Amino acid sequence: MALAASSSKAAPASSLAQDFVQFAIDAQVLRFGEFKTKAGRMSPYFFNAGLFNDGASILRLAGFYAQRLLESGLEFDMIFGPAYKGIPLGATVAAELARRGRNVPFAYNRKEAKDHGEGGSLVGAPLAGRVLIIDDVMSAGTAVRESIALIRAAGAVPHAVAIALDRQEMATENGVDVPHSAVQYVRQQLGMQVLPIATLADLLEYLEQRAGDALRAHRDSVLAYRTRYGAA
């Protein structure tokens, strides 16, 4: 069952993004300090969706994804959650969409193919139609490219990607910074829409307008990081 369409180009409402940033900070999923990224950069903030690790927090997280998708008007036929973090995300978002009247099937993959029982690397509904990939963040885009290959091999169409946070920073290739982000690569080179709940720009807006003094103190370091590594 496809979601009803309005405008697939719609941006997230500012209030939704700001509420999500507040939620991530309250849950200590979004933290400030000094953190080393996969690219070897020292980042002044860190987002770890694995810390949405109880029923209440992941249920609320699914609500943010569902609201973002419904507001976008994006049409799709099913959800795919790449291993590992995408597995609970895909399942809970599918459940939340069903609660809101949009029931779509979902599937996910194993890292290693099973050689007994049903076998294979895919679990859940058969991949078919326009598939929405759901994950937490997109750093190098590796998980998305792997998901795209699995979806195409099954005869379905990789249609769009929903993520929690777009860091809006340059990706790296062979250890070298490139002038585009992983999100921009997926949009521009793979031709797929990417729907983030919030972006680094939203985080900066939060630090400037809504944060208390203690958090606002991190604004300059986050802005300097964006100035140096920003790609969007």
C-alpha positions as CSV (number, residue, x, y, z in Angstrom):
1,M,0.0,0.0,0.0
2,A,1.5,3.3,-1.1
3,L,1.5,6.4,1.1
4,A,-0.8,9.1,-0.3
5,A,1.1,11.7,-2.3
6,S,1.2,15.5,-1.9
7,S,4.6,17.0,-2.6
8,S,7.6,14.7,-2.5
9,K,9.8,17.9,-2.4
10,A,8.4,19.0,1.0
11,A,11.0,20.0,3.6
12,P,10.6,19.0,7.2
13,A,8.7,21.5,9.3
14,S,11.1,23.5,11.4
15,S,9.1,22.6,14.5
16,L,9.5,18.8,13.8
17,A,13.2,19.1,13.3
18,Q,13.7,21.3,16.4
19,D,11.6,19.0,18.6
20,F,13.6,16.1,17.3
21,V,16.9,17.7,18.3
22,Q,15.5,18.5,21.7
23,F,14.4,14.8,22.0
24,A,17.8,13.5,21.0
25,I,19.6,15.7,23.5
26,D,17.2,14.8,26.3
27,A,17.8,11.1,25.5
28,Q,21.6,11.7,25.5
29,V,21.7,10.3,22.0
30,L,23.1,13.7,20.8
31,R,26.1,14.7,22.8
32,F,28.7,17.5,22.7
33,G,32.4,17.3,23.4
34,E,35.2,15.8,21.3
35,F,34.4,12.7,19.3
36,K,36.4,11.0,16.6
37,T,34.4,10.1,13.5
38,K,34.9,7.2,11.1
39,A,36.7,9.7,8.8
40,G,39.2,10.4,11.5
41,R,37.8,13.9,12.2
42,M,37.4,15.4,15.7
43,S,33.7,16.3,15.8
44,P,32.2,18.6,18.5
45,Y,29.1,16.5,18.6
46,F,28.1,12.9,18.3
47,F,24.8,11.2,17.4
48,N,24.3,7.6,18.4
49,A,20.9,6.2,17.6
50,G,21.8,3.0,19.3
51,L,21.1,4.8,22.5
52,F,17.4,4.9,21.7
53,N,17.4,1.7,23.6
54,D,14.1,1.4,25.5
55,G,10.5,1.0,24.3
56,A,9.4,4.6,25.0
57,S,12.3,6.2,23.2
58,I,12.3,4.1,20.1
59,L,8.5,4.5,19.9
60,R,8.8,8.2,20.0
61,L,11.7,8.0,17.5
62,A,9.4,6.0,15.1
63,G,6.8,8.8,15.5
64,F,9.3,11.4,14.2
65,Y,10.1,9.2,11.2
66,A,6.5,8.6,10.5
67,Q,5.6,12.2,10.7
68,R,8.4,13.2,8.4
69,L,7.3,10.6,5.9
70,L,3.7,11.6,6.0
71,E,4.4,15.3,5.7
72,S,6.7,14.7,2.7
73,G,4.0,12.9,0.7
74,L,6.5,10.4,-0.5
75,E,5.0,7.4,-2.2
76,F,6.5,3.9,-1.5
77,D,5.3,0.3,-1.2
78,M,7.5,-1.1,1.6
79,I,10.3,-0.5,4.1
80,F,13.7,-2.0,4.2
81,G,16.0,-1.8,7.3
82,P,19.7,-2.5,6.7
83,A,21.5,-4.5,9.4
84,Y,22.0,-3.7,12.1
85,K,20.5,-0.4,13.3
86,G,18.1,-0.2,10.5
87,I,16.4,-3.4,11.6
88,P,14.6,-2.0,14.7
89,L,14.1,1.3,12.9
90,G,12.3,-0.3,10.0
91,A,10.1,-2.5,12.2
92,T,9.0,0.3,14.6
93,V,8.4,2.8,11.8
94,A,6.3,0.3,9.9
95,A,4.3,-0.3,13.2
96,E,3.9,3.5,13.8
97,L,2.7,4.1,10.2
98,A,0.2,1.3,10.6
99,R,-1.1,2.9,13.8
100,R,-1.6,6.1,11.8
101,G,-3.5,4.2,9.1
102,R,-0.7,3.4,6.6
103,N,0.1,-0.3,6.7
104,V,3.1,-1.2,4.6
105,P,5.3,-4.4,4.7
106,F,8.9,-4.4,5.9
107,A,12.0,-6.5,5.4
108,Y,15.6,-6.5,6.6
109,N,18.8,-8.3,5.9
110,R,21.3,-10.4,7.8
111,K,25.0,-9.7,7.7
112,E,25.6,-13.4,6.9
113,A,23.3,-15.6,4.8
114,K,21.5,-18.4,6.6
115,D,22.1,-21.8,5.2
116,H,19.2,-23.6,7.0
117,G,15.5,-22.9,7.6
118,E,14.3,-20.3,5.1
119,G,17.9,-19.6,4.1
120,G,19.3,-16.5,2.5
121,S,20.1,-13.1,3.8
122,L,16.7,-11.4,3.6
123,V,14.0,-11.6,6.3
124,G,10.4,-10.4,6.3
125,A,8.2,-9.5,3.4
126,P,9.4,-10.2,-0.1
127,L,11.1,-7.1,-1.6
128,A,8.8,-5.7,-4.2
129,G,7.8,-2.3,-5.7
130,R,9.2,1.0,-4.5
131,V,11.3,0.4,-1.4
132,L,12.1,2.9,1.3
133,I,15.4,2.4,3.1
134,I,15.4,3.5,6.7
135,D,18.6,4.0,8.7
136,D,19.9,6.4,11.4
137,V,22.7,8.4,9.7
138,M,24.6,8.3,6.4
139,S,28.3,8.7,6.8
140,A,30.0,7.0,3.8
141,G,26.8,5.7,2.3
142,T,28.1,2.1,2.4
143,A,25.0,0.6,4.0
144,V,22.7,2.4,1.5
145,R,24.7,1.1,-1.5
146,E,24.6,-2.4,-0.1
147,S,20.9,-2.1,0.4
148,I,20.4,-0.8,-3.1
149,A,22.2,-3.8,-4.5
150,L,20.1,-6.3,-2.4
151,I,16.9,-4.5,-3.4
152,R,17.7,-4.5,-7.1
153,A,18.9,-8.2,-7.0
154,A,15.4,-9.0,-5.7
155,G,13.8,-7.3,-8.6
156,A,12.5,-4.3,-6.6
157,V,13.2,-0.6,-6.9
158,P,15.3,1.3,-4.4
159,H,13.2,4.4,-4.2
160,A,14.2,6.7,-1.2
161,V,16.0,6.8,2.1
162,A,14.8,8.2,5.4
163,I,17.4,9.0,8.1
164,A,17.3,10.6,11.5
165,L,20.1,13.2,11.1
166,D,21.9,14.6,8.1
167,R,25.4,15.7,9.3
168,Q,25.8,17.7,6.0
169,E,29.5,17.1,5.9
170,M,32.0,16.0,3.3
171,A,32.3,12.3,2.7
172,T,35.7,10.6,2.3
173,E,36.9,8.3,-0.5
174,N,40.1,6.3,0.1
175,G,40.8,8.5,3.0
176,V,40.5,11.8,1.1
177,D,37.8,14.4,1.6
178,V,35.5,14.9,-1.3
179,P,33.3,18.0,-2.0
180,H,30.0,16.2,-1.5
181,S,28.3,14.5,1.4
182,A,27.0,10.9,1.3
183,V,23.5,12.3,1.2
184,Q,24.3,14.5,-1.8
185,Y,25.9,11.5,-3.5
186,V,22.7,9.5,-3.1
187,R,20.5,12.3,-4.3
188,Q,22.6,13.5,-7.2
189,Q,24.4,10.4,-8.4
190,L,21.9,7.6,-7.5
191,G,18.8,9.8,-8.1
192,M,17.1,8.9,-4.9
193,Q,15.3,11.2,-2.5
194,V,16.8,11.4,1.1
195,L,14.5,12.5,3.9
196,P,16.2,13.5,7.1
197,I,14.2,14.3,10.3
198,A,16.8,17.0,11.1
199,T,20.0,18.3,9.7
200,L,23.2,20.0,11.0
201,A,21.6,23.3,10.1
202,D,18.7,22.4,12.4
203,L,21.1,21.6,15.2
204,L,22.8,25.0,14.8
205,E,19.4,26.7,14.8
206,Y,18.5,24.9,18.0
207,L,21.8,25.9,19.7
208,E,21.3,29.5,18.6
209,Q,17.6,29.9,19.5
210,R,16.4,27.3,22.0
211,A,19.3,25.9,23.9
212,G,20.2,27.0,27.5
213,D,23.5,28.7,28.2
214,A,25.4,25.4,28.8
215,L,24.5,23.9,25.4
216,R,24.7,27.2,23.6
217,A,28.3,27.3,24.5
218,H,28.9,24.5,22.0
219,R,27.4,26.5,19.1
220,D,30.7,28.1,18.0
221,S,32.6,24.8,17.8
222,V,29.8,23.2,15.9
223,L,29.7,26.1,13.5
224,A,33.5,26.0,13.0
225,Y,33.2,22.2,12.2
226,R,30.6,22.9,9.6
227,T,32.7,25.7,8.1
228,R,35.6,23.3,7.7
229,Y,33.8,20.1,6.7
230,G,30.4,21.3,5.5
231,A,29.1,20.0,2.2
232,A,25.5,21.3,2.1
